[in-house]
């Protein structure tokens, strides 16, 4: 079984539904003295964070995720979840002095969102180091978290010759142009959605072609329009896997990453990796929450074959 190292955030997501429109309760000319309260009709607590979401799907697909990330004093619920899923936790640092990172998301009936994010344990990660990982790893995924952690973990991967995917996500705005160029220069692969890649190009001044002077390939995810994989030689267009229903698109990108890099670690060609990512994303979209979808590898491979007309092997 191949080990895939996953660096990133671990968090609880508190998702609330407001049955009205924010615009009916926020007066534009009174923003400077804003003082409003919303009574929500629905509250759900979900396990989240990029590292947690990616690791969950990697495990479903039969690989072994090694999470390198901090979590807070209220982590018991997450640890019970990992135990149930058979996900190893020895490289997760429990910080007893603070709570786990948490996102408080209120969505109105027009799909507008107001979010408050508490970083918690993510800011106390001094002892969370890749050098503590004893096992050989096929590759690493460095996903969004405290920017200093991303920089440190990228450096450690480069020093240990661990190929890694740089997944900057929402941290693009926190990282300077120089830091982004450094991380791309150390990475083996880069992934982002169309907005993130455009922002990456804008901040660094590098085009996709210039980024490919530093990495083997760049993955551009396009939601319902699939994804494209850019290499120095070609651009591979990957169709999205049709979904049975759209329950919650949150976490679909993390599932795509898990599917793509699990297939890559199994030796599959790039097109098959992209298609595996699309199937994994479809499963995530069909369930509310980011870690509530479930399937066996054989079920996944059957859906892959039905969708794309070819077989894939995730035998690791």
N, C-alpha and C positions, 0 to 999 in steps of 0.2 A: 504494500500500500504506500503510495507516494505522500510525502508530507508537503503541505503548502503553508508557508508562514503568512499570517495575516496581521498586519499592523493597522490600527485605526481606532475609532471611537467605540465605546460601549455605553449605552444610554437606555433610559426609560423614556418612552413617548407617551405623553398624556394627551389624547386626542378628544377634543370637545366639539359638539355640533350646536351651533346657534341657529334657531329656526327662523330668524329674520335676516334682514340685510344691515350690515354695519352702517351703510350710508344713511339709514333712517335714524341713527342714534349719535352720529358724529357730525357736528356742525363745522363745515370747513373754515368759517371765519372765527371759530372759537378754539382752534387747535392749540393756541398758546396757553389756554387754561383748561385743557382736556381733563375730564374727570367722569369716566363712564364705567358702568358695570354691566356685564352681560349674563343673563341667566341661561345656561345651556340645557338642552334636553337630553344630551347623551354624553357620557364620559367613558372612555376606554383607556386602560393602561396596557401598553404593548412593550415587549422587549425590542430594543432597537440599537442604533449605532451601526456605523458602516462595517466595522470588524465583526460584530455579532451577526449581522445579516449575511455577510459574505461567507463566514465560517459555517453557518447553519446549512446553507445550500451545498457547500463543498462536501459536508458530511453526508447529506442526503444522496449525493452522487457517488459515494464510496471512497473518497479520498480522506486524508487525515489533516484537518486544519489545526495549526498551532497558533493560537491567538496570543499576541504579545501586546498587552494593553493594560491600563489601570482601571479599577472599578472601586466603588465606594463602600461605605459601611453597611448600606442597605442592600447588599448584593445577594442575599440568600435566595431570593426568587430566581435570579439568573443562574446561580450555581445549581439549584435543583433542576432547572431546565437543561443545563449542560449535562448533568448526570443522566437525565432521562434520554438525551440524544446520544450519549456516548462521546461527547466532545471533551477533549483533554483541557485541563485548566491550570497546569503547573506553571505556565509562563504568564498568567494573569496576576497582576499585583493588586492585592486588596489594601486599600487605603482607609484605615479606620477613623481618621480624623475628619473626613468629609463625606458627603453623600455622592452617589453615582450621578454622572451627568444626566440631565433631564431636559426634554423639550416639551413645552406646554403650548399646544397648537389649537387655536379656536378657528373653526371654519364656518362661514355664514352660508345662507342658502344660495348665494351667487358664486360660491367656491372661492371667495376672498378669504385670506388667512391672516391672522395675527399670531405671531409666534414669539415666545420668550424662551431663551435657551440658557440653562445653567451649566457651565462646564465642569464644575465639581472636581471629581478625581482626575479628570484629564489634565488638570493643571498641576498635579502632584505626581509626575511620572519620572522623577529623576532616576529611579532604580529599574525602570522598565527598559531593558536592553536586549537587543538581538543576540549579543554575545553570550547570553545565558542559555540559549537554545543549544542543546547537545546533539540533536538528531541532524542527519543530512536532510536538506530540503531541496525539492525540485525547483522551486521558485518562491518569490515573495510578492505580496500585494501590499503596497503602502497606500492606504486609503485615508480620507480626510480625518484629521484629529488636530491637536495642538501643533502649530506649525514647527515649533522647535523639536518636537518628537519626530515629525516627518523628516526633517533635515538630518537629525541624528541617526534615525533608522536607515535612511538612504545611504549615509556614509558607512554605516556598519555593513550593510549588504555589499556595497562596492568593495570594501576592504576584505570581506570574506568570500568574494567572487560568487555571490548569490544573485542570479538574474532576478530583477524585480520590475514590476509594473508600477509606474508612477500614476496615481489616480488622485489628482489634486482637488477635484470637485469644488465645494464651496470655499475651500481655503485658498483659492487662486487670488482672491482679493486681499487676503492677509499676507501672502508671500510677496516679497519684492521681485522686481524683474530679474535682478541678479540671482536671487535664491531660486526662482523658477528655472532659470537657465542652468544653474548648478545641478539641480535635481534632474532635469531632462538629460543633462550630460552624463550623469551617473546611471540613469535608468536603462533598462533593456527594451521596455515597452512603455507606451503612454496611452491612456484611455480617458475619454470624456464625452459628454453629449455635445450637440452642435453649438450650443451657447458657450459652454465651457471651453471648447477648442478655439472658438473665435476670440474669447476673452484672453486665452493663453497666447494666441498669436498677437493680439493687440498689446499685451503687457510686455512680452519678450521682444517683439519686433521680428520674430521668426515666423516664416510661413510653414505650412505643413511639410513642404519639401526640405526646408532647412532643418526642421526638427528631425526628419528622417536621416540627416547626416549624423545624428547622435544615437538614434534608437533603431531597432530592427523593424518595428512596425508601430503604427498609430491606429487606434480603434476609435471610430466616431459612431456613437450610438444615436439613433434617430427615432426612438419610440416606436410608434405603430408603423413607421416606414422602414424598420429594420436597422441595419448598421452597415458601415463600410470599413474595410480594413486596408489601410494604406501601407504599402511597402515601397522600397526603392524601385522595384521592377513593375508593380501593378497596383491597381485599386480593385479590391474584391467587394462586390455588392452582395449583401446578404439579406434575403427577405425575412420579414418578421414571421414568427409562428402565430397563426390565427388563435385568438383566445375564445373560450367558451362563454365568458362573461367578463365584464370589467367591474370588479368589486373595489379595488384599491391599487392605483399605480405606484404608491409609495413602496420603495424597496425593489422595484423591478430592475433598476440599474445595478444594484448590488447582486441580485440573482444572476443577471447577465454575466457579470464579472466572474462569479463562481463557476458558472457553466463553461464559459470560455476557457478559463485557466485550468479547470479540472481536465477538460478535453486536451488542452495543450500539454499538460503534464503526462497524459496518457499517450502522447505521440501522434495525435490527430493532426491533419493538415489545417491550415488557417481557415478555409471556408467551413469545414466541419466544426471548428472551434466556435466560429461566429454563429453557426446554426444551433449548436449546443447552448450557447448563451441566450439565443432567442427563445428556445424551448423553456429554459429555466426561468426566463423573465415572464413568459406566458403563465406558468404555474403560479408565480408570485402575484400577478395581476388578478388572478381568479380568486384570491383569498384576501379578506380584510386583515391588515397587519402585515408586518414584514417577515415574520417567522412562523406563520400558521399553515403554509402549504406543506404537503407531505406526499411522498411517493417512493417507490423502490427504484433502484437503477434500471431494472428490466422494464418497468413501466415507462420510465423516461425514454429509454432507447426505442421502445415500441412507438411512442408518440413521435419521436424524432424521425423514424423511418416512414411513418404514415404521412408526416408533413413534408419531408424533403425527398422521399423516394429512394433514399440510400441508407445504409446501415452505419452505425457508429459503435465503436467499442470503448467502453470506459473501464475495461479491465486494467487494473493498476498493478 
